[in-house]
Amino acid sequence: MLSMRIGFSVFLLAIAIGYTYIAVDDLAYMVRNRLGPGFFPRWIGIVTIALLVYSLFVDVRQRAKDVGTKYGRDMLVFTAIAVGFVALLPVLGGLWATIAFMLGALFTFNRGKVLTNVLVSVLLPVGLYLLFDTWLNASLPSGMVPFP
């Protein structure tokens, strides 16, 4: 759950930076020795950025503590599976590499549910392939192993 908070905070930080950029670039801070239309938007943006950076700092520090103790091995295993997916993508193509990736990830992290793992690992990539290839007419990367 903490990683969702970090991701959401990064998303909000990007929006806050864009908002502050517009407030600084487009709106005048002072107009004829009076506060201009950019006064409050600038300060709101600056305070929002500062609070989000602080929140990210606290969350990342907490996540580092959690990952170091609980999830270190799982993170390394998943990284290895993802690197394998990237390596297999040009060789096998998008469909077969995704099936292999999902089989590897599900059999590693969802042990004991063989039928569910196989069905999800095959049906989801095939469904996405058909969605992209037939309905959206946007092909997935093709490799040396063609899809029938």
Summary of the structure (lengths in Angstrom):
residues: 148
radius of gyration: 23.3
end to end distance: 40.2
largest distance: 72.6
contacts: 390
relative contact order: 0.09
helix: 79%
strand: 4%
